[in-house]
């Protein structure tokens, strides 16, 4: 078995990076769905108990704002992302067919193309990770506010 060429290794690494991005975005969406469930449970149980015991209106309003903020941030994370984890085969063929006789060149050009896609995706994914952190903070605030509301009743 012959070892892979440098160009093959570079192309393979670029493809794996896109695969890892795809997994990272999928994991982020899964964690966000769990966060939504936690926010809903917090509002359902703690909120119902706090409202049932006559919690101060300002506490209830603040807790509801935190709950709605969690939902808004989570929605932004879960909204369809403009990312790409694959290349258009027709466009790739058109762009690289003239290098058919020089595999090193077309592999490196393909790897560079994947790198460009990776960098575009990275910006979108990093923004969504930041919004996810804001959703976590809002969930923490919600839970704290409901707990405080219960303590004040």
C-alpha positions in Angstrom: 0.0 0.0 0.0 1.4 3.4 -1.0 1.3 6.2 1.5 -1.0 9.1 0.7 0.5 12.1 -1.0 0.7 15.4 0.8 -2.1 16.7 -1.4 -4.4 13.8 -0.5 -3.7 14.4 3.2 -4.5 18.1 2.9 -7.7 17.3 1.0 -8.7 14.7 3.6 -8.0 17.1 6.5 -10.2 19.8 4.9 -13.0 17.3 4.4 -12.7 16.1 8.0 -12.9 19.7 9.2 -16.2 20.2 7.5 -17.5 16.9 8.9 -16.5 18.1 12.4 -18.3 21.4 11.8 -21.4 19.6 10.8 -21.3 17.5 14.0 -20.6 20.6 16.1 -23.7 22.4 14.7 -25.8 19.3 15.2 -24.6 19.0 18.8 -25.3 22.7 19.4 -28.9 22.3 18.2 -29.4 19.2 20.4 -28.1 21.1 23.5 -30.4 24.0 22.5 -33.4 21.8 22.4 -32.6 20.5 25.8 -32.2 24.0 27.1 -35.7 24.8 25.8 -37.1 21.8 27.6 -35.4 23.0 30.8 -36.8 26.5 30.4 -40.2 25.2 29.9 -40.1 22.9 32.9 -38.7 25.7 35.1 -41.6 28.0 34.0 -44.2 25.3 34.4 -43.3 24.1 37.8 -41.6 27.0 39.5 -43.7 29.6 37.8 -46.9 27.9 38.5 -45.9 27.5 42.2 -44.8 31.1 42.4 -47.9 32.5 40.8 -50.1 30.1 42.8 -48.6 31.4 46.1 -49.1 35.1 45.0 -45.6 36.0 44.1 -44.9 39.7 43.6 -46.0 40.9 40.2 -42.5 42.3 39.4 -40.9 39.0 40.1 -43.3 37.2 37.8 -42.9 39.7 35.0 -39.1 39.5 35.2 -39.1 35.7 35.3 -41.4 35.7 32.2 -39.1 38.1 30.4 -36.2 35.8 31.1 -38.3 32.8 29.9 -39.2 34.5 26.7 -35.6 35.6 26.2 -34.5 32.1 26.5 -37.0 31.1 23.9 -36.0 33.9 21.6 -32.3 33.1 21.9 -32.9 29.3 21.4 -35.0 30.1 18.4 -32.2 32.0 16.9 -29.9 29.1 17.4 -32.4 26.5 16.0 -33.3 28.7 13.0 -32.1 27.3 9.7 -28.4 28.2 9.3 -26.8 29.3 6.0 -24.0 26.7 6.2 -22.7 24.2 3.7 -21.0 20.9 4.5 -20.8 19.6 0.9 -19.7 20.9 -2.5 -21.7 21.1 -5.6 -20.3 18.2 -7.7 -21.1 19.9 -11.1 -19.4 23.1 -10.1 -16.4 21.3 -8.7 -16.0 19.3 -11.9 -16.3 22.4 -14.0 -13.7 24.2 -11.9 -11.2 21.3 -11.7 -11.6 19.4 -14.9 -8.9 21.4 -16.7 -6.4 20.1 -14.0 -7.4 16.4 -14.7 -3.8 15.5 -15.6 -2.3 17.1 -12.5 -4.0 15.4 -9.4 -1.8 17.4 -7.0 -3.1 20.7 -8.3 -6.8 19.7 -8.3 -6.6 18.1 -4.8 -5.0 21.3 -3.4 -7.6 23.5 -5.2 -10.4 21.4 -3.9 -8.9 21.5 -0.4 -8.7 25.3 -0.6 -12.3 25.4 -1.7 -13.3 23.3 1.3 -11.3 25.7 3.5 -13.3 28.7 2.2 -16.5 26.9 2.9 -15.2 26.0 6.4 -14.4 29.6 7.2 -17.8 30.8 6.0 -19.5 28.2 8.2 -17.3 29.0 11.2 -18.6 32.6 11.4 -22.2 31.4 11.4 -21.5 28.6 14.0 -19.5 30.9 16.3 -22.4 33.4 16.3 -24.8 30.7 17.2 -22.6 29.5 20.0 -22.6 33.0 21.4 -26.4 33.2 21.2 -26.6 29.8 22.9 -24.5 31.2 25.8 -27.0 34.1 26.1 -29.8 31.5 26.2 -28.1 29.7 29.0 -27.7 33.0 30.9 -31.4 33.8 30.4 -32.3 30.3 31.6 -30.2 30.8 34.7 -31.9 34.2 35.3 -35.3 32.6 34.8 -34.7 29.9 37.3 -33.2 32.3 39.8 -36.1 34.7 39.4 -38.8 32.0 39.9 -36.9 30.7 42.9 -36.7 34.2 44.4 -40.4 34.7 43.7 -41.2 31.5 45.6 -38.9 32.6 48.5 -40.7 36.0 48.7 -44.2 34.4 49.1 
